[in-house]
Amino acid sequence: MKDKVKVLHLVTEPTRFRLLELLTQRHYCVRVLAIRLGISESAVSQHLSMLKKYGIVTSKRIGYQTHYMVNRALIADALQEMMQLVSDPVVDAEPEEKCSCEFMPECIRQEGTRKKGK
């Protein structure tokens, strides 16, 4: 679970998201990614290093260049788990019900002060 949260966190950072968008189209080397993203090659390398650390991207040496590819299955697995969380029906989630959490006394006090302020 922890790794899936990390995967979702890493892929939602804007630059890494754009980088992954490019890599889903085809594999690229750092130089091409830097040009297409309009950032330095070292910045691309740092982002790829993080993505590679968690297996989000893989690499393959082609000639003198290292090309990067997306591990689609890993991202799909993390997204599927997130979709399961948000698609499960919430039990007893009526917004008009009284508070039933561990902070119920505070909720009741706040509710009482809101009514007085009206």
PyMOL commands that place a pseudoatom at each C-alpha (Angstrom):
pseudoatom trace, name=CA, resn=MET, resi=1, chain=A, elem=C, hetatm=0, pos=[0.000, 0.000, 0.000]
pseudoatom trace, name=CA, resn=LYS, resi=2, chain=A, elem=C, hetatm=0, pos=[2.777, 2.430, 0.943]
pseudoatom trace, name=CA, resn=ASP, resi=3, chain=A, elem=C, hetatm=0, pos=[4.518, 1.941, -2.394]
pseudoatom trace, name=CA, resn=LYS, resi=4, chain=A, elem=C, hetatm=0, pos=[1.272, 2.532, -4.286]
pseudoatom trace, name=CA, resn=VAL, resi=5, chain=A, elem=C, hetatm=0, pos=[0.801, 5.810, -2.453]
pseudoatom trace, name=CA, resn=LYS, resi=6, chain=A, elem=C, hetatm=0, pos=[4.374, 6.759, -3.362]
pseudoatom trace, name=CA, resn=VAL, resi=7, chain=A, elem=C, hetatm=0, pos=[3.723, 5.845, -7.006]
pseudoatom trace, name=CA, resn=LEU, resi=8, chain=A, elem=C, hetatm=0, pos=[0.627, 8.049, -7.111]
pseudoatom trace, name=CA, resn=HIS, resi=9, chain=A, elem=C, hetatm=0, pos=[2.510, 10.869, -5.408]
pseudoatom trace, name=CA, resn=LEU, resi=10, chain=A, elem=C, hetatm=0, pos=[5.407, 10.658, -7.850]
pseudoatom trace, name=CA, resn=VAL, resi=11, chain=A, elem=C, hetatm=0, pos=[3.326, 10.495, -11.021]
pseudoatom trace, name=CA, resn=THR, resi=12, chain=A, elem=C, hetatm=0, pos=[1.122, 13.444, -10.082]
pseudoatom trace, name=CA, resn=GLU, resi=13, chain=A, elem=C, hetatm=0, pos=[3.984, 15.947, -9.826]
pseudoatom trace, name=CA, resn=PRO, resi=14, chain=A, elem=C, hetatm=0, pos=[3.423, 18.168, -12.920]
pseudoatom trace, name=CA, resn=THR, resi=15, chain=A, elem=C, hetatm=0, pos=[6.819, 17.768, -14.603]
pseudoatom trace, name=CA, resn=ARG, resi=16, chain=A, elem=C, hetatm=0, pos=[6.945, 14.027, -13.989]
pseudoatom trace, name=CA, resn=PHE, resi=17, chain=A, elem=C, hetatm=0, pos=[3.371, 13.729, -15.261]
pseudoatom trace, name=CA, resn=ARG, resi=18, chain=A, elem=C, hetatm=0, pos=[4.342, 15.492, -18.502]
pseudoatom trace, name=CA, resn=LEU, resi=19, chain=A, elem=C, hetatm=0, pos=[7.435, 13.295, -18.739]
pseudoatom trace, name=CA, resn=LEU, resi=20, chain=A, elem=C, hetatm=0, pos=[5.293, 10.167, -18.358]
pseudoatom trace, name=CA, resn=GLU, resi=21, chain=A, elem=C, hetatm=0, pos=[2.869, 11.465, -20.984]
pseudoatom trace, name=CA, resn=LEU, resi=22, chain=A, elem=C, hetatm=0, pos=[5.752, 11.579, -23.454]
pseudoatom trace, name=CA, resn=LEU, resi=23, chain=A, elem=C, hetatm=0, pos=[7.031, 8.166, -22.423]
pseudoatom trace, name=CA, resn=THR, resi=24, chain=A, elem=C, hetatm=0, pos=[3.624, 6.579, -22.929]
pseudoatom trace, name=CA, resn=GLN, resi=25, chain=A, elem=C, hetatm=0, pos=[3.815, 7.598, -26.589]
pseudoatom trace, name=CA, resn=ARG, resi=26, chain=A, elem=C, hetatm=0, pos=[7.254, 5.998, -27.154]
pseudoatom trace, name=CA, resn=HIS, resi=27, chain=A, elem=C, hetatm=0, pos=[10.602, 5.537, -25.461]
pseudoatom trace, name=CA, resn=TYR, resi=28, chain=A, elem=C, hetatm=0, pos=[12.964, 8.496, -25.365]
pseudoatom trace, name=CA, resn=CYS, resi=29, chain=A, elem=C, hetatm=0, pos=[16.458, 9.369, -24.197]
pseudoatom trace, name=CA, resn=VAL, resi=30, chain=A, elem=C, hetatm=0, pos=[17.179, 12.144, -21.689]
pseudoatom trace, name=CA, resn=ARG, resi=31, chain=A, elem=C, hetatm=0, pos=[18.219, 14.649, -24.369]
pseudoatom trace, name=CA, resn=VAL, resi=32, chain=A, elem=C, hetatm=0, pos=[14.946, 14.402, -26.296]
pseudoatom trace, name=CA, resn=LEU, resi=33, chain=A, elem=C, hetatm=0, pos=[12.884, 14.521, -23.095]
pseudoatom trace, name=CA, resn=ALA, resi=34, chain=A, elem=C, hetatm=0, pos=[14.743, 17.669, -21.991]
pseudoatom trace, name=CA, resn=ILE, resi=35, chain=A, elem=C, hetatm=0, pos=[14.098, 19.379, -25.330]
pseudoatom trace, name=CA, resn=ARG, resi=36, chain=A, elem=C, hetatm=0, pos=[10.427, 18.404, -25.406]
pseudoatom trace, name=CA, resn=LEU, resi=37, chain=A, elem=C, hetatm=0, pos=[9.849, 19.453, -21.790]
pseudoatom trace, name=CA, resn=GLY, resi=38, chain=A, elem=C, hetatm=0, pos=[11.934, 22.618, -22.036]
pseudoatom trace, name=CA, resn=ILE, resi=39, chain=A, elem=C, hetatm=0, pos=[14.032, 21.757, -18.982]
pseudoatom trace, name=CA, resn=SER, resi=40, chain=A, elem=C, hetatm=0, pos=[17.661, 20.802, -18.472]
pseudoatom trace, name=CA, resn=GLU, resi=41, chain=A, elem=C, hetatm=0, pos=[18.956, 17.292, -19.044]
pseudoatom trace, name=CA, resn=SER, resi=42, chain=A, elem=C, hetatm=0, pos=[20.039, 17.129, -15.395]
pseudoatom trace, name=CA, resn=ALA, resi=43, chain=A, elem=C, hetatm=0, pos=[16.479, 17.988, -14.270]
pseudoatom trace, name=CA, resn=VAL, resi=44, chain=A, elem=C, hetatm=0, pos=[15.101, 15.224, -16.494]
pseudoatom trace, name=CA, resn=SER, resi=45, chain=A, elem=C, hetatm=0, pos=[17.693, 12.809, -15.097]
pseudoatom trace, name=CA, resn=GLN, resi=46, chain=A, elem=C, hetatm=0, pos=[16.683, 13.655, -11.528]
pseudoatom trace, name=CA, resn=HIS, resi=47, chain=A, elem=C, hetatm=0, pos=[13.009, 13.039, -12.281]
pseudoatom trace, name=CA, resn=LEU, resi=48, chain=A, elem=C, hetatm=0, pos=[13.815, 9.796, -14.090]
pseudoatom trace, name=CA, resn=SER, resi=49, chain=A, elem=C, hetatm=0, pos=[15.986, 8.685, -11.187]
pseudoatom trace, name=CA, resn=MET, resi=50, chain=A, elem=C, hetatm=0, pos=[13.035, 9.019, -8.785]
pseudoatom trace, name=CA, resn=LEU, resi=51, chain=A, elem=C, hetatm=0, pos=[10.683, 7.264, -11.188]
pseudoatom trace, name=CA, resn=LYS, resi=52, chain=A, elem=C, hetatm=0, pos=[13.188, 4.478, -11.805]
pseudoatom trace, name=CA, resn=LYS, resi=53, chain=A, elem=C, hetatm=0, pos=[13.788, 4.010, -8.059]
pseudoatom trace, name=CA, resn=TYR, resi=54, chain=A, elem=C, hetatm=0, pos=[10.145, 2.989, -7.631]
pseudoatom trace, name=CA, resn=GLY, resi=55, chain=A, elem=C, hetatm=0, pos=[9.956, 1.009, -10.874]
pseudoatom trace, name=CA, resn=ILE, resi=56, chain=A, elem=C, hetatm=0, pos=[7.669, 3.495, -12.605]
pseudoatom trace, name=CA, resn=VAL, resi=57, chain=A, elem=C, hetatm=0, pos=[10.054, 3.702, -15.541]
pseudoatom trace, name=CA, resn=THR, resi=58, chain=A, elem=C, hetatm=0, pos=[12.545, 1.208, -16.869]
pseudoatom trace, name=CA, resn=SER, resi=59, chain=A, elem=C, hetatm=0, pos=[15.526, 1.820, -19.093]
pseudoatom trace, name=CA, resn=LYS, resi=60, chain=A, elem=C, hetatm=0, pos=[17.278, 0.127, -21.970]
pseudoatom trace, name=CA, resn=ARG, resi=61, chain=A, elem=C, hetatm=0, pos=[20.602, 0.990, -23.518]
pseudoatom trace, name=CA, resn=ILE, resi=62, chain=A, elem=C, hetatm=0, pos=[20.283, 1.589, -27.277]
pseudoatom trace, name=CA, resn=GLY, resi=63, chain=A, elem=C, hetatm=0, pos=[23.610, 2.478, -28.852]
pseudoatom trace, name=CA, resn=TYR, resi=64, chain=A, elem=C, hetatm=0, pos=[25.185, 5.251, -26.795]
pseudoatom trace, name=CA, resn=GLN, resi=65, chain=A, elem=C, hetatm=0, pos=[21.921, 6.417, -25.265]
pseudoatom trace, name=CA, resn=THR, resi=66, chain=A, elem=C, hetatm=0, pos=[19.741, 5.097, -22.480]
pseudoatom trace, name=CA, resn=HIS, resi=67, chain=A, elem=C, hetatm=0, pos=[16.075, 5.079, -23.440]
pseudoatom trace, name=CA, resn=TYR, resi=68, chain=A, elem=C, hetatm=0, pos=[13.276, 5.133, -20.872]
pseudoatom trace, name=CA, resn=MET, resi=69, chain=A, elem=C, hetatm=0, pos=[9.896, 3.381, -20.942]
pseudoatom trace, name=CA, resn=VAL, resi=70, chain=A, elem=C, hetatm=0, pos=[6.865, 3.502, -18.644]
pseudoatom trace, name=CA, resn=ASN, resi=71, chain=A, elem=C, hetatm=0, pos=[5.965, 0.522, -16.482]
pseudoatom trace, name=CA, resn=ARG, resi=72, chain=A, elem=C, hetatm=0, pos=[2.269, 0.803, -17.306]
pseudoatom trace, name=CA, resn=ALA, resi=73, chain=A, elem=C, hetatm=0, pos=[1.271, -2.166, -15.153]
pseudoatom trace, name=CA, resn=LEU, resi=74, chain=A, elem=C, hetatm=0, pos=[2.642, -0.553, -11.989]
pseudoatom trace, name=CA, resn=ILE, resi=75, chain=A, elem=C, hetatm=0, pos=[0.794, 2.720, -12.573]
pseudoatom trace, name=CA, resn=ALA, resi=76, chain=A, elem=C, hetatm=0, pos=[-2.392, 0.898, -13.542]
pseudoatom trace, name=CA, resn=ASP, resi=77, chain=A, elem=C, hetatm=0, pos=[-2.226, -1.187, -10.358]
pseudoatom trace, name=CA, resn=ALA, resi=78, chain=A, elem=C, hetatm=0, pos=[-1.853, 1.902, -8.149]
pseudoatom trace, name=CA, resn=LEU, resi=79, chain=A, elem=C, hetatm=0, pos=[-4.669, 3.694, -9.965]
pseudoatom trace, name=CA, resn=GLN, resi=80, chain=A, elem=C, hetatm=0, pos=[-6.910, 0.644, -9.762]
pseudoatom trace, name=CA, resn=GLU, resi=81, chain=A, elem=C, hetatm=0, pos=[-6.465, 0.517, -5.998]
pseudoatom trace, name=CA, resn=MET, resi=82, chain=A, elem=C, hetatm=0, pos=[-7.306, 4.220, -5.750]
pseudoatom trace, name=CA, resn=MET, resi=83, chain=A, elem=C, hetatm=0, pos=[-10.391, 3.721, -7.921]
pseudoatom trace, name=CA, resn=GLN, resi=84, chain=A, elem=C, hetatm=0, pos=[-11.484, 0.878, -5.650]
pseudoatom trace, name=CA, resn=LEU, resi=85, chain=A, elem=C, hetatm=0, pos=[-11.220, 3.196, -2.648]
pseudoatom trace, name=CA, resn=VAL, resi=86, chain=A, elem=C, hetatm=0, pos=[-13.343, 5.907, -4.204]
pseudoatom trace, name=CA, resn=SER, resi=87, chain=A, elem=C, hetatm=0, pos=[-15.892, 3.583, -5.783]
pseudoatom trace, name=CA, resn=ASP, resi=88, chain=A, elem=C, hetatm=0, pos=[-16.733, 1.608, -2.625]
pseudoatom trace, name=CA, resn=PRO, resi=89, chain=A, elem=C, hetatm=0, pos=[-20.033, 2.844, -1.193]
pseudoatom trace, name=CA, resn=VAL, resi=90, chain=A, elem=C, hetatm=0, pos=[-19.730, 4.673, 2.091]
pseudoatom trace, name=CA, resn=VAL, resi=91, chain=A, elem=C, hetatm=0, pos=[-21.818, 3.063, 4.815]
pseudoatom trace, name=CA, resn=ASP, resi=92, chain=A, elem=C, hetatm=0, pos=[-24.014, 5.289, 6.994]
pseudoatom trace, name=CA, resn=ALA, resi=93, chain=A, elem=C, hetatm=0, pos=[-22.806, 8.503, 5.398]
pseudoatom trace, name=CA, resn=GLU, resi=94, chain=A, elem=C, hetatm=0, pos=[-25.853, 10.690, 5.823]
pseudoatom trace, name=CA, resn=PRO, resi=95, chain=A, elem=C, hetatm=0, pos=[-24.674, 14.309, 6.028]
pseudoatom trace, name=CA, resn=GLU, resi=96, chain=A, elem=C, hetatm=0, pos=[-27.479, 15.257, 8.399]
pseudoatom trace, name=CA, resn=GLU, resi=97, chain=A, elem=C, hetatm=0, pos=[-26.581, 12.653, 11.017]
pseudoatom trace, name=CA, resn=LYS, resi=98, chain=A, elem=C, hetatm=0, pos=[-24.990, 13.593, 14.302]
pseudoatom trace, name=CA, resn=CYS, resi=99, chain=A, elem=C, hetatm=0, pos=[-21.267, 13.166, 14.679]
pseudoatom trace, name=CA, resn=SER, resi=100, chain=A, elem=C, hetatm=0, pos=[-20.095, 9.685, 15.638]
pseudoatom trace, name=CA, resn=CYS, resi=101, chain=A, elem=C, hetatm=0, pos=[-16.344, 10.187, 15.533]
pseudoatom trace, name=CA, resn=GLU, resi=102, chain=A, elem=C, hetatm=0, pos=[-13.913, 10.175, 18.406]
pseudoatom trace, name=CA, resn=PHE, resi=103, chain=A, elem=C, hetatm=0, pos=[-14.202, 13.988, 18.650]
pseudoatom trace, name=CA, resn=MET, resi=104, chain=A, elem=C, hetatm=0, pos=[-17.977, 13.949, 19.127]
pseudoatom trace, name=CA, resn=PRO, resi=105, chain=A, elem=C, hetatm=0, pos=[-17.955, 16.297, 22.170]
pseudoatom trace, name=CA, resn=GLU, resi=106, chain=A, elem=C, hetatm=0, pos=[-16.103, 18.955, 20.160]
pseudoatom trace, name=CA, resn=CYS, resi=107, chain=A, elem=C, hetatm=0, pos=[-18.471, 18.540, 17.202]
pseudoatom trace, name=CA, resn=ILE, resi=108, chain=A, elem=C, hetatm=0, pos=[-21.514, 18.889, 19.431]
pseudoatom trace, name=CA, resn=ARG, resi=109, chain=A, elem=C, hetatm=0, pos=[-20.049, 22.017, 21.056]
pseudoatom trace, name=CA, resn=GLN, resi=110, chain=A, elem=C, hetatm=0, pos=[-19.327, 23.545, 17.642]
pseudoatom trace, name=CA, resn=GLU, resi=111, chain=A, elem=C, hetatm=0, pos=[-22.820, 22.686, 16.443]
pseudoatom trace, name=CA, resn=GLY, resi=112, chain=A, elem=C, hetatm=0, pos=[-24.289, 24.416, 19.496]
pseudoatom trace, name=CA, resn=THR, resi=113, chain=A, elem=C, hetatm=0, pos=[-22.218, 27.575, 18.947]
pseudoatom trace, name=CA, resn=ARG, resi=114, chain=A, elem=C, hetatm=0, pos=[-23.225, 27.699, 15.278]
pseudoatom trace, name=CA, resn=LYS, resi=115, chain=A, elem=C, hetatm=0, pos=[-26.899, 27.627, 16.217]
pseudoatom trace, name=CA, resn=LYS, resi=116, chain=A, elem=C, hetatm=0, pos=[-26.411, 30.402, 18.775]
pseudoatom trace, name=CA, resn=GLY, resi=117, chain=A, elem=C, hetatm=0, pos=[-24.586, 32.554, 16.217]
pseudoatom trace, name=CA, resn=LYS, resi=118, chain=A, elem=C, hetatm=0, pos=[-27.402, 32.328, 13.669]
for i in range(1, 118): cmd.bond("trace and resi %d" % i, "trace and resi %d" % (i + 1))
show_as sticks, trace
zoom trace
